[in-house]
Amino acid sequence: MTDSVSANAIPVHLQKDEDGWQLMRGGQPYFIRGAGGTHSLEELAAAGGNSIRTWSADGIGPLLDEAHALGLTVAVGIWLEHERHGFDYGDAAAVAAQQQKAREVVLQYKDHPAVLLWGVGNEVEEFAAGDDPRIWRAINDIASMIKQLDPDHPTMAVTVELGGDRIRYVHQVMTAIDIHGVNSYGGSASVAERLAESGATKPFIITEFGPVGFWEMPKTEWGAPIEQTSTQKAEFSRQSYEQSILAAPGRALGAYAFVWGYKMEATETWFGMFLKDGSRLGIVDVMSEFWKGSPPDNLAPLVEPLSIHGSTKVAPGASLRVKAKAKDPENGPLRARWVLRKEADDYAEGGDYRPDIPDINGVVVEQTPFEAEVRMPLEAGAYRLFYYVYDEHGGAATANLPILVEGAAP
């Protein structure tokens, strides 16, 4: 517990009636209008959001204080180790130590008024086909312990999608889990439908959604995933929210868009709802419209996929001319930036940290807000050309194009 907030927990409970499930916070219905991440909480509150989700509780005290001061809640993630990182759920001592760490987290923060619920792990079952009973047992044991320590906040298990035996374990086997958190990207619009068809009985939260994932998109001949524009991502997120959250009253408790901030994963622009410089993308406007009931007064720019004269497979040093189509919904002026970077070395799933890829300087020969001439490097390999377009009100849009340089340099 931090010193700045006294022990005055706001109890949160699940309630079920003839209309289905709903969260009750302080005795009042509470629907989650949230995002995952810890970028500017002031912007989240101003956009109409009411909750954030974390994946870990390390050093979370100041964040809880800030959230509470802004009227926000926090779905506190309790990080559980993954086997892909070398953790062995058959090691009783390691599992016990992990449970003890979770215990300390709950005891430290359970009385903080910003706590909404406990997220017990995140995608712990990934790469285990969702069917390893040792993993599910460990999650349920921690959830059972939490219920004894803190009966005033629900428990949630977060799975990656709904494949394998995930639904059966969460809804039938793990009796100490109250809520099914689902991380879903390309399939996010059908989460509610698939859960209903499976006979799932517990309420759910879509704990991560946004663009189609890089593992789900078509790829170039050389294996580079095709990325949606920020405008396409925003509209896809709108569809997902409408079909899996708004269309499932009594089952959906809300959702957390991913990610409230900037994140390098596959590319510098794939998942972030903001650019690294803090500019907001179209998905922020979409979520704000859902959260507040009306769109923002000034919307982020709209952009179409980039077009290129000729092939995206070129010789070393080749000159390319690339065109963009973008507009400001309020017909204001736009400025643009074109950047070439090397393609990522891998597209590993799971969200692990990836370093930023540096810009390649001196290759953009000419540029306007809607067109650029790029002289490709002499080094063969995979590259990606990024287009960033900005309005005068902190909004931005992005598109990019994979390019392959092949052959010997002249």
ROROPA-696548 format. One line per 8 residues: number of its first residue (from 1); for each residue x, y, z of C-alpha. Coordinates in steps of 0.2 Angstrom, whole numbers. Layout:
BEGIN
NUM = X Y Z ~ ...
END
This chain:
BEGIN
1 = 0 0 0 ~ 7 17 -4 ~ 8 31 9 ~ -2 43 -2 ~ -19 34 -2 ~ -26 27 15 ~ -34 10 16 ~ -51 13 9
9 = -54 -1 -4 ~ -70 1 -15 ~ -77 -16 -16 ~ -80 -24 -33 ~ -92 -39 -35 ~ -100 -48 -49 ~ -119 -49 -50 ~ -130 -60 -60
17 = -148 -57 -63 ~ -161 -61 -76 ~ -152 -49 -88 ~ -135 -58 -86 ~ -118 -53 -78 ~ -112 -35 -73 ~ -98 -28 -62 ~ -104 -19 -47
25 = -91 -6 -40 ~ -96 2 -23 ~ -113 -4 -26 ~ -116 4 -43 ~ -115 -4 -60 ~ -98 -3 -68 ~ -94 -6 -87 ~ -76 -6 -92
33 = -71 7 -105 ~ -53 4 -105 ~ -36 2 -113 ~ -20 -8 -109 ~ -5 2 -105 ~ 1 17 -95 ~ 3 31 -107 ~ -5 48 -102
41 = -19 44 -90 ~ -25 62 -92 ~ -28 58 -110 ~ -37 42 -106 ~ -49 51 -94 ~ -52 65 -106 ~ -56 53 -120 ~ -69 45 -109
49 = -60 30 -103 ~ -62 24 -85 ~ -50 10 -83 ~ -32 4 -88 ~ -25 -14 -88 ~ -7 -19 -83 ~ 2 -35 -85 ~ 12 -34 -70
57 = 11 -26 -53 ~ 29 -21 -51 ~ 30 -4 -44 ~ 12 -1 -47 ~ 9 10 -32 ~ 11 27 -40 ~ 1 22 -55 ~ -14 17 -44
65 = -13 34 -35 ~ -13 43 -51 ~ -27 33 -58 ~ -37 35 -43 ~ -34 54 -43 ~ -41 54 -61 ~ -56 43 -57 ~ -49 28 -66
73 = -48 10 -60 ~ -35 -3 -64 ~ -36 -21 -68 ~ -20 -26 -59 ~ -10 -39 -68 ~ -1 -52 -58 ~ 13 -58 -69 ~ 15 -77 -70
81 = 30 -84 -79 ~ 29 -92 -96 ~ 37 -109 -101 ~ 44 -101 -117 ~ 56 -91 -105 ~ 62 -107 -96 ~ 49 -108 -82 ~ 44 -126 -77
89 = 27 -128 -70 ~ 32 -145 -65 ~ 45 -138 -53 ~ 35 -137 -36 ~ 47 -125 -28 ~ 46 -113 -42 ~ 27 -113 -43 ~ 26 -110 -24
97 = 38 -96 -25 ~ 28 -88 -39 ~ 12 -90 -28 ~ 21 -82 -14 ~ 25 -67 -24 ~ 7 -65 -30 ~ 2 -66 -12 ~ 13 -51 -8
105 = 6 -41 -22 ~ -12 -44 -16 ~ -8 -40 2 ~ 1 -24 -3 ~ -12 -17 -15 ~ -29 -25 -11 ~ -35 -10 -1 ~ -31 3 -14
113 = -47 11 -21 ~ -41 11 -39 ~ -40 -8 -39 ~ -54 -16 -50 ~ -49 -34 -52 ~ -34 -46 -52 ~ -28 -52 -69 ~ -20 -69 -64
121 = -7 -71 -78 ~ -7 -66 -96 ~ -7 -79 -110 ~ 2 -91 -98 ~ -4 -106 -108 ~ 3 -99 -125 ~ 13 -112 -134 ~ 7 -125 -123
129 = -9 -128 -134 ~ -20 -122 -120 ~ -20 -139 -113 ~ -7 -141 -100 ~ -16 -145 -83 ~ -1 -139 -73 ~ -2 -122 -79 ~ -21 -120 -76
137 = -19 -128 -59 ~ -6 -115 -54 ~ -17 -101 -60 ~ -32 -107 -51 ~ -22 -110 -35 ~ -17 -92 -35 ~ -34 -86 -39 ~ -41 -97 -24
145 = -28 -89 -13 ~ -33 -71 -19 ~ -51 -75 -14 ~ -46 -79 3 ~ -35 -63 5 ~ -47 -51 -4 ~ -65 -56 -7 ~ -69 -39 -13
153 = -61 -40 -30 ~ -64 -52 -44 ~ -51 -64 -52 ~ -48 -65 -71 ~ -38 -77 -81 ~ -32 -70 -98 ~ -30 -82 -112 ~ -23 -80 -130
161 = -38 -82 -140 ~ -50 -97 -137 ~ -42 -112 -145 ~ -36 -128 -138 ~ -45 -133 -121 ~ -45 -115 -115 ~ -63 -112 -113 ~ -66 -128 -104
169 = -52 -125 -92 ~ -58 -107 -88 ~ -76 -110 -87 ~ -77 -127 -80 ~ -61 -132 -71 ~ -54 -116 -64 ~ -68 -113 -50 ~ -58 -99 -42
177 = -58 -89 -58 ~ -73 -76 -60 ~ -70 -69 -77 ~ -63 -75 -94 ~ -51 -62 -101 ~ -48 -64 -120 ~ -34 -57 -130 ~ -40 -57 -148
185 = -35 -48 -163 ~ -40 -54 -180 ~ -54 -64 -172 ~ -60 -51 -160 ~ -76 -47 -169 ~ -82 -65 -166 ~ -76 -68 -148 ~ -94 -66 -141
193 = -101 -77 -154 ~ -88 -91 -151 ~ -90 -90 -132 ~ -109 -92 -134 ~ -108 -106 -146 ~ -95 -115 -134 ~ -107 -115 -119 ~ -96 -103 -109
201 = -105 -98 -93 ~ -94 -85 -85 ~ -93 -66 -91 ~ -79 -60 -102 ~ -68 -45 -105 ~ -59 -43 -121 ~ -42 -39 -113 ~ -33 -35 -129
209 = -39 -30 -146 ~ -35 -18 -160 ~ -28 -22 -177 ~ -26 -38 -185 ~ -11 -46 -178 ~ 5 -48 -189 ~ 4 -67 -187 ~ -14 -66 -195
217 = -10 -55 -210 ~ -5 -59 -228 ~ 14 -59 -231 ~ 25 -54 -245 ~ 35 -67 -255 ~ 49 -64 -243 ~ 39 -66 -228 ~ 36 -48 -222
225 = 18 -46 -215 ~ 7 -33 -224 ~ 1 -20 -211 ~ -15 -11 -210 ~ -15 7 -211 ~ -20 16 -195 ~ -37 20 -203 ~ -40 2 -207
233 = -35 -3 -189 ~ -47 10 -182 ~ -62 4 -192 ~ -57 -14 -188 ~ -57 -10 -170 ~ -74 -2 -172 ~ -81 -18 -179 ~ -74 -29 -166
241 = -81 -18 -152 ~ -98 -17 -159 ~ -99 -36 -163 ~ -91 -43 -147 ~ -94 -30 -133 ~ -110 -20 -137 ~ -118 -35 -145 ~ -116 -46 -129
249 = -125 -37 -115 ~ -125 -47 -99 ~ -110 -57 -104 ~ -97 -43 -109 ~ -91 -33 -95 ~ -81 -21 -106 ~ -64 -21 -115 ~ -46 -15 -115
257 = -40 -8 -132 ~ -21 -12 -135 ~ -10 -3 -133 ~ -13 14 -124 ~ 4 21 -129 ~ 19 16 -141 ~ 26 -1 -143 ~ 38 -9 -155
265 = 32 -26 -160 ~ 34 -32 -178 ~ 35 -14 -183 ~ 35 3 -174 ~ 17 6 -179 ~ 8 -10 -178 ~ 0 -10 -161 ~ 2 7 -153
273 = -13 19 -151 ~ 0 33 -151 ~ 16 36 -160 ~ 32 38 -151 ~ 31 57 -151 ~ 14 56 -142 ~ 3 59 -158 ~ -14 50 -157
281 = -20 38 -170 ~ -37 35 -177 ~ -41 21 -165 ~ -41 33 -150 ~ -55 43 -159 ~ -65 27 -162 ~ -63 22 -143 ~ -67 39 -137
289 = -83 39 -147 ~ -88 23 -139 ~ -83 29 -122 ~ -91 46 -123 ~ -106 43 -135 ~ -100 55 -148 ~ -84 58 -158 ~ -71 70 -154
297 = -72 88 -161 ~ -56 85 -171 ~ -52 68 -179 ~ -35 61 -183 ~ -31 61 -202 ~ -37 47 -213 ~ -25 37 -224 ~ -26 24 -238
305 = -13 11 -242 ~ 3 17 -251 ~ 5 15 -269 ~ 21 12 -279 ~ 25 14 -297 ~ 33 -3 -302 ~ 38 -18 -291 ~ 42 -19 -272
313 = 56 -30 -277 ~ 70 -19 -283 ~ 89 -19 -287 ~ 101 -11 -275 ~ 101 8 -276 ~ 85 8 -286 ~ 75 24 -286 ~ 56 22 -281
321 = 42 34 -282 ~ 29 31 -269 ~ 12 40 -267 ~ 0 42 -253 ~ -18 47 -251 ~ -22 56 -235 ~ -35 69 -229 ~ -40 79 -214
329 = -58 76 -209 ~ -59 95 -205 ~ -50 100 -221 ~ -35 107 -211 ~ -17 107 -217 ~ -7 91 -216 ~ 12 88 -215 ~ 21 71 -218
337 = 36 62 -214 ~ 43 47 -224 ~ 55 35 -216 ~ 64 19 -222 ~ 70 6 -210 ~ 76 -12 -211 ~ 63 -25 -209 ~ 62 -33 -192
345 = 73 -49 -189 ~ 59 -59 -183 ~ 40 -59 -179 ~ 40 -68 -163 ~ 23 -69 -155 ~ 20 -66 -137 ~ 24 -47 -135 ~ 42 -49 -129
353 = 52 -33 -129 ~ 60 -28 -146 ~ 72 -14 -148 ~ 67 0 -160 ~ 74 -1 -178 ~ 84 15 -183 ~ 79 26 -197 ~ 90 25 -213
361 = 96 42 -216 ~ 99 50 -233 ~ 88 39 -244 ~ 72 50 -245 ~ 78 60 -260 ~ 62 71 -262 ~ 46 71 -251 ~ 29 80 -251
369 = 14 77 -240 ~ 8 65 -253 ~ 23 58 -263 ~ 41 53 -260 ~ 56 47 -270 ~ 67 35 -261 ~ 84 28 -267 ~ 85 11 -259
377 = 101 6 -250 ~ 115 -4 -259 ~ 114 -18 -246 ~ 102 -32 -251 ~ 88 -36 -239 ~ 71 -33 -233 ~ 66 -15 -229 ~ 50 -5 -225
385 = 45 12 -230 ~ 34 21 -217 ~ 23 36 -220 ~ 17 47 -206 ~ 5 61 -208 ~ 0 74 -195 ~ -13 87 -193 ~ -12 103 -182
393 = -21 95 -167 ~ -10 81 -161 ~ -18 68 -173 ~ -8 57 -185 ~ -11 43 -197 ~ 2 29 -203 ~ 4 18 -218 ~ 19 7 -223
401 = 26 -3 -237 ~ 38 -18 -237 ~ 51 -18 -250 ~ 64 -31 -255 ~ 81 -26 -261 ~ 89 -41 -271 ~ 104 -44 -281 ~ 122 -37 -281
409 = 126 -19 -280 ~ 131 -10 -296
END
